[in-house]
Amino acid sequence: MRISPLAVLLTLASLAAGPSRAEEITDTGWKISCDDAGCQIALGGYALWTTADSDPAALKILQSLPDISAVTITGALQNMGDASAEIVLRKAQAAQNIHEGNLQALQGDWAPVGEDTPYFIRFVGLEMQEWVTGELGDSFALVAGESCADGTVHQGTVLSLYRLGDDPEADGCRVIEYIDAQTLSLRDVSGAWGVVDYTRVQ
């Protein structure tokens, strides 16, 4: 059975009322990273962490994929937190997503071109962080697609930004105008910044 990210959220909410329950799901998300403890998967706005009793063959598939790869997973959700849950992974396979390459290229630190300021943005998995004078400022969860959260559609990879801390006034939307190994151009389509060019911080 395939369910939507919204259904995942509703499922996780139901788990809060009954932590002993588990719900089988099949859906497509993102393999964020893997280490000796397991793998992290982003799905429906939640961070899912694989458990020790996950299927070894499914974990091996995730481990073989680059970080920020689209994946289709099957498993049982359990132990919900504020924005995370565990998943007993049953199956995993690579999925097709046209935004995968751009999200992989985004990873790392980017400073505005031509500005002598101690400011840069950092992409870590599906999170964008703002750094000023070496200190972390605002952080945003991002969702990549063709439209912003308000439903407006744009050409290219659209990054809907959701400020961590539940401040909707600070949500935003950016479109990747251009990206390569060293150069990034982001258009602010939810505010007045226009196009900002960045260069990768070495």
C-alpha positions in Angstrom: 0.0 0.0 0.0 1.3 3.4 -0.9 0.4 6.4 1.3 1.0 10.1 1.0 3.4 12.1 3.2 0.3 13.6 4.8 -0.9 10.1 5.7 2.6 9.5 7.2 2.1 12.5 9.5 -1.3 11.3 10.6 0.1 7.9 11.2 2.9 9.3 13.4 0.4 11.4 15.3 -1.6 8.3 16.1 1.5 6.6 17.4 1.9 9.3 20.0 -1.3 8.1 21.6 -0.2 4.5 21.6 3.6 4.0 21.6 3.3 0.3 21.5 1.6 0.4 18.1 3.4 0.2 14.8 2.1 1.0 11.4 3.3 -0.6 8.1 4.0 1.9 5.4 5.3 2.0 1.9 6.3 5.4 0.5 9.1 7.4 -1.2 11.5 9.7 0.6 15.2 10.4 0.8 18.2 8.4 2.2 20.0 11.1 4.1 23.0 9.2 5.5 24.1 5.9 7.0 26.6 5.0 9.7 27.4 2.0 12.0 24.2 2.7 14.0 21.9 2.6 11.0 20.4 5.0 8.4 18.4 8.2 8.4 15.6 8.6 6.0 13.5 11.8 5.4 9.9 11.1 4.7 6.8 13.3 5.0 8.6 16.0 7.0 9.9 13.5 9.5 13.4 12.0 10.1 13.1 8.3 10.3 15.9 6.2 11.9 16.3 2.5 11.1 16.3 0.1 14.0 18.7 -2.7 14.8 16.1 -5.3 13.7 15.7 -3.8 10.3 16.3 -6.2 7.4 20.0 -6.4 6.6 19.4 -6.6 2.8 17.3 -3.4 2.9 20.0 -1.6 5.0 22.7 -2.7 2.5 20.8 -1.2 -0.3 20.5 2.1 1.5 24.2 2.0 2.4 25.2 1.5 -1.2 23.4 4.7 -2.4 24.9 8.2 -2.3 23.6 10.5 0.5 20.5 12.4 -0.6 19.2 9.7 -2.9 15.5 9.1 -3.6 14.4 5.8 -2.1 11.2 3.8 -1.8 10.9 2.1 1.5 8.6 -0.4 3.3 8.6 -0.8 7.0 6.9 -0.4 10.4 6.9 3.0 12.1 7.3 3.2 15.9 8.4 5.4 18.8 7.5 8.9 17.6 9.3 12.0 18.7 8.6 15.7 17.9 9.8 15.4 14.3 11.3 11.9 14.2 10.4 8.2 14.5 12.0 4.8 14.2 11.4 2.5 11.3 11.8 -1.3 11.2 12.9 -1.3 7.6 11.6 -4.2 5.5 12.5 -3.2 2.0 14.3 -0.4 0.2 15.0 0.4 -3.4 16.3 3.4 -5.4 13.6 5.7 -6.8 13.6 8.3 -9.6 13.4 12.0 -8.6 14.5 14.8 -11.0 15.6 17.0 -8.1 18.1 14.4 -6.7 21.2 15.8 -8.5 20.5 19.4 -7.5 20.0 18.4 -3.9 23.2 16.4 -3.9 25.1 19.4 -5.4 23.7 21.8 -2.8 25.4 20.0 0.1 28.0 22.1 1.9 28.6 25.8 2.6 27.9 28.8 0.3 28.8 32.4 0.7 27.3 35.4 -1.2 29.4 36.6 -4.2 30.9 40.0 -3.8 29.9 40.5 -0.1 32.5 41.0 2.5 30.3 39.7 5.4 30.7 36.8 7.9 27.5 35.2 6.5 27.1 31.9 4.7 24.4 29.3 4.2 24.9 25.6 4.8 23.0 22.7 3.3 23.0 19.5 5.4 20.7 16.8 4.1 17.3 18.4 3.8 18.1 21.3 6.0 19.3 24.8 5.2 21.2 26.7 7.9 22.2 30.4 8.1 25.5 31.1 9.8 26.8 34.6 10.9 30.2 35.2 12.5 30.6 31.5 13.1 27.4 31.0 14.9 24.3 29.2 13.8 21.3 31.4 13.2 18.0 30.2 11.6 17.6 26.7 10.4 15.0 25.6 7.8 13.7 22.2 6.8 13.4 22.1 3.0 11.2 20.2 0.6 12.2 20.1 -3.1 9.6 20.1 -5.8 7.9 22.2 -8.5 5.9 24.5 -6.3 6.1 26.6 -3.1 4.1 25.8 0.0 1.5 28.3 -1.2 0.9 26.3 -4.4 2.7 28.7 -6.8 4.5 26.7 -9.5 7.9 27.6 -10.8 10.3 26.1 -13.4 13.4 24.3 -12.0 14.0 22.9 -8.5 11.8 24.8 -6.0 12.9 24.7 -2.3 10.1 25.3 0.1 11.7 26.4 3.4 10.1 25.7 6.8 11.8 27.4 9.7 12.6 25.0 12.5 10.9 26.3 15.6 7.4 26.6 14.0 7.6 30.3 13.0 5.4 30.5 9.8 6.3 34.2 9.3 9.8 33.1 8.6 9.0 30.4 6.0 10.3 31.0 2.5 10.6 29.6 -1.0 13.7 29.6 -3.3 14.2 28.4 -6.9 17.6 27.1 -8.0 18.4 29.2 -11.0 21.8 27.6 -11.6 24.2 25.2 -9.8 27.5 23.6 -10.5 30.4 22.5 -8.3 31.4 26.0 -7.3 28.5 28.3 -8.2 24.9 28.6 -7.0 22.1 31.1 -7.9 19.0 31.2 -5.8 15.9 33.2 -6.6 13.8 34.3 -3.7 10.2 33.9 -4.9 8.6 34.5 -1.5 10.3 37.8 -0.6 12.2 40.7 -2.0 15.8 39.3 -2.2 15.6 38.5 -5.9 18.5 36.4 -7.3 21.4 35.9 -5.0 24.6 34.4 -6.3 26.8 32.2 -4.1 30.2 30.6 -4.3 31.2 27.4 -2.5 33.2 27.9 0.6 36.3 25.8 0.5 
